[in-house]
Amino acid sequence: MSNPNFIAPSILSADFARLGEQIAEVEANGADWIHIDVMDGHFVPNLTMGPFIVKTCKRISKLPLDVHLMIFSPERYIEDYAAAGANRLTVHVEASNQLHRTLQTIRQLGCKPGVALNPGTPASILEPILHLCDLVLVMTVNPGYSGQEFLPETLPKIRQIREMLDKENPKALVEVDGGISVHTLPQVKEAGAQVFVAASAIFNHSGGIATGLRELKDRLGKLAL
């Protein structure tokens, strides 16, 4: 089943002194979603954004907010992020002891539930909960920091998950995050990805944010021909 494609700039690489300006720039240049990486310093070796940042993004942007919770026991915090304005809430299969209930609660809170898995986690672990997901996020780097190199060994897993979803939940999207650039985007799209999270390729592009985003959109457009 074919689904539309989306580019979701990750503000992990944004200049937070100019956050409003930079979000406005990606919005004006055709971004589809804003991706917000939340890290607790325990599940991943970095500490980042709380509900306040989500609330701020909601106030300054009309784009859907795609919130990725890289935190242990995400069920403790999903209500806060939903209240802050998240449209999508994605939790890690490795980080929740109550994954089935957590995904149900996310939907009850009015958000679209997603599940993420790290490069070393097999796709088969998702089988019991695929019917509950609107999105499956495949990490294409080990999570924690922006700017890492894409792991090509994740490509077969992207393909496997798309095939699993086509049988169980065909409307669900496959999202990829980590090392996504004009060079790796064709590979992950061919494998079955439909949502492309990019941080450094947009916010750290040598030609500026607008150029980085346009290059990704142009490459995606050509692949769709």
C-alpha positions in Angstrom: 0.0 0.0 0.0 1.4 3.4 -1.0 1.6 6.2 1.6 2.7 9.8 1.2 6.2 10.8 2.2 7.1 13.3 4.8 10.3 15.2 5.8 10.6 16.0 9.5 13.4 18.3 10.4 14.8 17.4 13.9 15.4 20.5 16.1 18.1 18.5 17.9 20.6 20.3 15.6 18.8 23.7 15.6 20.3 26.8 17.2 18.1 27.3 20.2 19.0 30.9 20.5 17.1 31.2 17.1 14.7 28.4 17.5 11.6 30.3 16.5 13.3 31.8 13.4 14.7 28.4 12.3 11.4 26.6 12.8 9.7 29.3 10.7 12.4 28.8 8.0 11.8 25.1 7.7 8.0 25.6 7.7 8.3 28.2 4.9 10.5 25.8 2.9 8.2 22.9 2.9 8.9 20.8 6.0 6.0 18.4 6.8 6.5 17.8 10.5 8.8 19.1 13.3 10.6 16.3 15.0 11.5 16.7 18.7 14.0 14.3 20.3 13.5 13.9 24.1 16.4 12.2 25.9 16.8 11.5 29.6 20.5 10.9 29.9 19.9 7.3 31.0 18.2 5.5 28.1 20.6 7.4 25.8 23.8 9.3 26.7 22.4 12.7 26.3 19.9 15.1 28.0 17.6 17.2 25.9 14.1 18.7 25.7 11.2 18.6 28.1 7.5 19.4 27.6 8.2 23.2 27.6 10.0 22.9 24.3 7.0 21.0 22.8 4.7 23.7 24.1 6.9 26.4 22.6 7.0 24.7 19.2 3.2 24.3 19.3 2.9 28.0 19.9 5.2 29.1 17.1 4.5 26.5 14.4 1.4 25.1 12.6 3.3 21.9 11.7 2.5 18.6 13.4 4.9 17.9 16.3 6.5 14.4 16.1 7.8 13.8 19.6 10.3 10.9 20.0 10.7 9.9 23.7 14.1 8.3 24.2 13.5 7.8 27.9 13.0 5.0 30.3 9.4 4.4 31.6 7.8 6.8 29.1 4.4 6.1 30.5 5.2 8.4 33.4 5.5 11.4 31.0 3.3 10.9 28.0 0.4 12.9 29.5 2.7 15.9 30.0 3.9 15.8 26.4 0.4 15.3 25.1 -0.8 18.3 27.1 2.1 20.3 25.7 0.8 19.8 22.2 2.4 16.7 20.7 0.6 15.3 17.7 2.6 12.1 17.6 4.2 10.4 20.5 6.8 7.6 19.9 8.2 5.4 22.6 11.0 2.8 22.5 10.2 -0.8 22.7 13.4 -1.2 24.8 12.3 1.4 27.3 8.8 0.5 28.4 7.6 -2.4 30.6 4.0 -1.7 29.6 4.3 -1.1 25.9 0.8 -2.3 25.0 -0.8 -0.1 27.6 1.4 2.9 26.8 0.4 2.9 23.1 -3.2 2.6 24.1 -2.9 5.5 26.5 -1.2 7.7 23.9 -4.2 7.2 21.6 -6.6 7.9 24.4 -4.8 11.2 25.0 -5.5 12.3 21.4 -2.1 11.6 20.0 -1.0 9.2 17.3 1.1 6.4 18.9 4.4 5.2 17.5 7.0 2.7 18.6 10.8 3.0 18.0 13.6 0.5 18.0 17.3 0.8 18.1 19.7 -0.7 15.5 20.4 -3.8 17.6 16.8 -4.6 18.3 15.2 -7.2 16.0 12.0 -6.3 14.1 10.2 -9.4 15.4 9.8 -7.9 18.8 7.1 -5.6 17.3 4.7 -8.3 16.2 2.4 -8.2 19.3 1.8 -4.4 19.0 1.9 -3.5 15.3 -1.9 -3.2 15.2 -1.7 -0.4 17.9 0.8 1.8 16.0 0.4 4.6 13.6 4.1 4.7 13.0 7.2 2.6 13.5 10.5 4.5 13.9 13.6 2.6 12.8 16.8 4.2 14.3 19.4 4.2 11.6 22.1 5.3 14.1 22.6 4.4 17.8 20.5 7.1 19.4 21.9 9.9 21.5 23.7 12.5 19.3 23.1 14.3 16.0 25.6 14.0 13.2 26.3 10.3 13.3 26.9 8.2 10.2 24.1 6.2 8.8 24.2 2.4 9.5 23.5 0.5 6.3 22.9 -2.7 8.2 19.5 -1.2 9.2 18.2 -1.3 5.6 17.0 -5.0 5.8 15.1 -4.2 9.0 13.3 -1.2 7.4 12.2 -3.5 4.6 11.1 -6.2 7.0 9.0 -3.8 9.1 7.3 -2.4 6.0 6.4 -5.9 4.9 5.1 -6.7 8.4 3.0 -3.6 8.5 1.6 -4.2 5.0 0.1 -7.5 6.4 -1.0 -6.3 9.8 -1.5 -2.5 9.7 -0.9 -1.1 6.2 -1.9 2.5 7.0 1.0 2.8 9.5 4.1 4.7 8.5 7.7 3.7 8.6 10.0 6.5 9.9 13.8 6.6 9.8 16.1 8.7 12.0 19.8 9.0 11.9 22.3 10.0 9.2 19.6 10.9 6.7 20.9 13.0 3.9 20.5 13.3 0.1 22.8 10.3 -0.2 21.1 8.0 2.2 17.5 9.0 1.6 17.2 7.0 -1.6 18.4 3.9 0.2 15.9 4.1 3.0 13.0 5.1 0.7 13.7 2.1 -1.5 13.6 -0.1 1.6 10.2 1.2 2.5 10.6 4.3 4.7 8.0 7.1 4.3 9.0 9.6 7.0 12.5 11.0 6.9 14.0 12.7 10.0 16.9 14.9 9.3 18.9 17.1 11.7 22.4 18.0 10.6 21.5 17.7 6.9 19.1 20.6 7.3 20.2 22.7 10.3 24.0 22.4 9.7 24.0 22.5 5.9 26.8 24.7 4.6 24.3 26.5 2.3 21.9 27.2 5.1 18.7 25.6 6.3 16.5 26.4 3.3 19.1 24.9 0.9 19.5 21.7 3.1 15.7 21.2 3.2 15.2 21.9 -0.5 17.9 19.4 -1.5 16.1 16.7 0.5 12.7 17.6 -0.9 14.1 17.7 -4.5 15.7 14.3 -4.0 12.5 12.8 -2.6 10.5 14.4 -5.5 12.8 12.8 -8.1 12.5 9.4 -6.5 8.7 9.6 -6.7 8.8 10.1 -10.5 
